[in-house]
Amino acid sequence: MSAANPWLEEWPWPDKKMHRDALYARIEHLLVMANIGVLATTGKNGPIASPVEYTAEGLTIFLYPQPGSPKLAAIERDPRVCFAVHAAVGNWVSCRGAQLFGPAQMLQPGTPEWAHGMAVLPWEANAAELGRDLQQPPTDPIMKIEPDRVVYTEHWIRRDGFSPRQIWRRKP
């Protein structure tokens, strides 16, 4: 028995669904708690998963893809991706993460969508870290992932009777 967290022993686990707005807020909070996620695609020889830096706006992910990478070639063939983020995990009580599923879209320089992505991404901080000119914004495409579905896992919410795995869908 877990003296500190006896609710962890409950079996079967609760299956109560969280209200859509509350679930959205928990996912959104998780996404702003980090800036590194894992982008998974399907390459010619199978899955490719790589850690990437990102910025979230709501549940939408923006990132700078590496030009010419196998990942970009994979996305050209099949834009469906999975983007995974997790919080620091110390034990079952703190287990928290999300898998975002949807199409990756490349935003091209000069478009309104690209300008919006540039406003979301902290390009100045990246430029400073890389020793680049702070007066010259990047001119490369930006990747945008707007998820159709999010699988959210958090064991802490079991305390309140919720299932530790919740599914959010763009279309309810």
MIKEPA-40017 format. One record per residue (C-alpha): residue in one letter; residue number from 0; x, y, z. Coordinates in nm, 4 decimals, always signed. Each point is the difference from the previous one (the first is absolute). Example, Ala and Ser with C-alpha at 12.3 -4.5 7.8 and 13.67 -1.06 7.14 Angstrom:
2
  rest   nr         X         Y         Z
     A    0   +1.2300   -0.4500   +0.7800
     S    1   +0.1370   +0.3440   -0.0660
This chain:
172
  rest   nr         X         Y         Z
     M    0   +0.0000   +0.0000   +0.0000
     S    1   +0.1159   +0.3515   -0.0801
     A    2   -0.0376   +0.1902   +0.3280
     A    3   +0.0640   +0.3333   -0.1725
     N    4   -0.2326   -0.0597   -0.2959
     P    5   -0.2455   -0.2831   +0.0765
     W    6   -0.2159   +0.0966   -0.2994
     L    7   +0.2755   -0.1403   -0.2270
     E    8   -0.1041   -0.3515   +0.1034
     E    9   -0.3583   +0.0318   -0.1179
     W   10   -0.0792   -0.2739   -0.2491
     P   11   -0.1466   +0.0119   -0.2470
     W   12   +0.1082   +0.3538   -0.0731
     P   13   -0.2742   +0.2612   -0.0191
     D   14   -0.1578   +0.0428   -0.3426
     K   15   -0.1706   +0.3376   +0.0449
     K   16   +0.0567   +0.2409   -0.2884
     M   17   +0.1107   +0.3557   +0.0678
     H   18   -0.2083   +0.2887   -0.1398
     R   19   +0.1344   +0.1081   -0.3408
     D   20   +0.0932   +0.3542   +0.1123
     A   21   +0.1789   -0.1250   +0.3123
     L   22   +0.1909   -0.2591   -0.2041
     Y   23   +0.1014   +0.2644   -0.2565
     A   24   +0.1315   +0.2211   +0.2815
     R   25   +0.2082   -0.2851   +0.1507
     I   26   +0.1521   -0.0855   -0.3400
     E   27   +0.0688   +0.3663   -0.0747
     H   28   +0.1703   +0.0381   +0.3398
     L   29   +0.2206   -0.3038   -0.0638
     L   30   +0.1048   +0.1357   -0.3413
     V   31   +0.1177   +0.3332   +0.1420
     M   32   +0.1929   -0.1721   +0.2806
     A   33   +0.2589   -0.1299   -0.2475
     N   34   +0.1645   +0.0989   -0.3248
     I   35   +0.1328   -0.3384   -0.1136
     G   36   -0.2200   -0.2707   -0.1470
     V   37   +0.0478   -0.3047   -0.2194
     L   38   -0.1199   +0.0197   -0.3598
     A   39   -0.0761   -0.3407   -0.1517
     T   40   -0.0502   -0.0585   -0.3711
     T   41   +0.0021   -0.2993   -0.2316
     G   42   +0.3119   -0.0148   -0.2148
     K   43   +0.0890   -0.2271   -0.2904
     N   44   +0.1439   -0.2554   +0.2416
     G   45   -0.2568   +0.0389   +0.2771
     P   46   -0.0556   +0.2352   +0.2928
     I   47   +0.2220   +0.3030   +0.0638
     A   48   -0.0252   +0.1757   +0.3372
     S   49   +0.2170   +0.2941   +0.0952
     P   50   +0.0069   +0.2519   +0.2833
     V   51   -0.0778   +0.3508   -0.1220
     E   52   -0.0437   +0.3435   +0.1548
     Y   53   -0.3519   +0.1402   -0.0310
     T   54   -0.2376   +0.2726   +0.1104
     A   55   -0.3688   -0.0645   +0.0621
     E   56   -0.2899   +0.2346   -0.0644
     G   57   -0.2982   -0.1705   +0.1577
     L   58   +0.0363   -0.3587   -0.1228
     T   59   +0.1697   +0.1042   -0.3244
     I   60   +0.3724   -0.0726   -0.0257
     F   61   +0.2454   +0.2193   -0.1919
     L   62   +0.3619   -0.0938   -0.0663
     Y   63   +0.2930   +0.0584   -0.2295
     P   64   +0.0682   -0.3208   -0.1944
     Q   65   +0.3539   -0.0786   -0.1063
     P   66   +0.0210   +0.0715   -0.3749
     G   67   +0.0724   -0.3089   -0.2083
     S   68   -0.0580   -0.2425   +0.2877
     P   69   -0.1399   -0.3531   -0.0502
     K   70   -0.2899   +0.1104   +0.2197
     L   71   -0.1035   +0.2678   -0.2521
     A   72   +0.0203   -0.2502   -0.2842
     A   73   -0.2186   -0.2376   +0.2028
     I   74   -0.2552   +0.2768   +0.0621
     E   75   -0.0109   +0.0786   -0.3724
     R   76   -0.0961   -0.3639   -0.0622
     D   77   -0.2387   -0.0251   +0.2960
     P   78   -0.0852   +0.3115   +0.2044
     R   79   -0.1533   -0.1998   +0.2865
     V   80   +0.2152   +0.0373   +0.3104
     C   81   -0.0015   -0.0674   +0.3708
     F   82   +0.1482   +0.2625   +0.2282
     A   83   +0.0664   -0.1064   +0.3595
     V   84   +0.0713   +0.2123   +0.3062
     H   85   +0.0457   -0.1070   +0.3605
     A   86   +0.0565   +0.1681   +0.3313
     A   87   +0.2890   -0.0974   +0.2245
     V   88   -0.0909   -0.3324   +0.1579
     G   89   +0.1018   -0.0973   +0.3503
     N   90   -0.2471   -0.2855   +0.0501
     W   91   -0.3553   -0.1100   -0.0837
     V   92   -0.1475   +0.2978   +0.1842
     S   93   +0.1753   +0.2458   -0.2340
     C   94   -0.0441   -0.1919   -0.3274
     R   95   -0.1363   +0.2524   -0.2518
     G   96   +0.0263   +0.0182   -0.3784
     A   97   -0.1803   +0.0493   -0.3284
     Q   98   +0.0144   -0.1431   -0.3489
     L   99   -0.1343   +0.2340   -0.2680
     F  100   -0.1105   -0.1585   -0.3275
     G  101   -0.0653   +0.1967   -0.3180
     P  102   +0.1477   +0.1287   -0.3236
     A  103   +0.3219   +0.2011   -0.0101
     Q  104   -0.0304   +0.3048   -0.2204
     M  105   +0.2928   +0.1953   -0.1394
     L  106   -0.0568   +0.3765   +0.0155
     Q  107   +0.1839   +0.1810   -0.2763
     P  108   +0.1799   +0.3335   +0.0471
     G  109   -0.1987   +0.3014   -0.1086
     T  110   -0.3418   -0.1501   +0.0806
     P  111   -0.2258   +0.1296   +0.2790
     E  112   +0.0165   -0.3422   +0.1674
     W  113   +0.3826   +0.0128   +0.0033
     A  114   -0.0070   +0.3562   +0.1421
     H  115   -0.2285   -0.1230   +0.2779
     G  116   +0.2353   -0.2921   +0.0718
     M  117   +0.2943   +0.2416   +0.0161
     A  118   -0.1946   +0.2081   +0.2550
     V  119   -0.0547   -0.3140   +0.2111
     L  120   +0.3524   -0.1447   -0.0214
     P  121   +0.2736   +0.1622   +0.2142
     W  122   +0.2357   +0.0416   -0.2942
     E  123   +0.2002   +0.2777   +0.1685
     A  124   +0.0931   -0.2267   +0.2932
     N  125   +0.1048   -0.2747   -0.2415
     A  126   +0.2032   +0.2460   -0.2076
     A  127   +0.1763   +0.1320   +0.3112
     E  128   +0.0810   -0.3537   +0.1149
     L  129   +0.1413   -0.0866   -0.3416
     G  130   +0.1935   +0.3274   -0.0358
     R  131   -0.2087   +0.1189   -0.2947
     D  132   -0.1044   +0.3521   -0.0947
     L  133   -0.2909   +0.1156   +0.2185
     Q  134   -0.1039   +0.2477   -0.2686
     Q  135   -0.0445   -0.2718   -0.2621
     P  136   -0.2971   -0.2363   +0.0576
     P  137   +0.0219   -0.3520   -0.1456
     T  138   -0.1425   -0.0472   -0.3470
     D  139   -0.0494   -0.3774   +0.0071
     P  140   -0.3354   -0.1786   +0.0026
     I  141   -0.1651   -0.0685   +0.3360
     M  142   -0.1790   -0.3212   +0.0945
     K  143   -0.3464   +0.0172   +0.1534
     I  144   -0.1765   -0.2955   +0.1587
     E  145   -0.3664   +0.0499   +0.0781
     P  146   -0.1126   -0.3212   +0.1701
     D  147   -0.3189   -0.1820   -0.0897
     R  148   +0.0360   -0.2177   +0.3091
     V  149   +0.1972   +0.0147   +0.3243
     V  150   +0.0566   -0.2943   +0.2326
     Y  151   +0.0676   +0.1519   +0.3408
     T  152   +0.1311   -0.2020   +0.2943
     E  153   +0.0146   +0.1248   +0.3571
     H  154   -0.0186   -0.2220   +0.3057
     W  155   -0.0528   +0.2886   +0.2438
     I  156   -0.3570   +0.0459   -0.1287
     R  157   -0.0863   -0.3503   +0.1240
     R  158   -0.0282   +0.1602   +0.3459
     D  159   -0.3131   +0.1767   -0.1231
     G  160   -0.1467   -0.3123   -0.1591
     F  161   +0.1112   +0.0688   -0.3582
     S  162   +0.1521   -0.2534   -0.2350
     P  163   +0.3758   +0.0562   -0.0278
     R  164   -0.0347   -0.0156   -0.3791
     Q  165   -0.2200   +0.2622   -0.1615
     I  166   -0.0684   +0.0551   -0.3703
     W  167   -0.0560   +0.3478   -0.1452
     R  168   -0.1279   +0.0319   -0.3562
     R  169   -0.0173   +0.3126   -0.2119
     K  170   -0.3451   -0.1066   -0.1153
     P  171   -0.1959   -0.1021   +0.3126
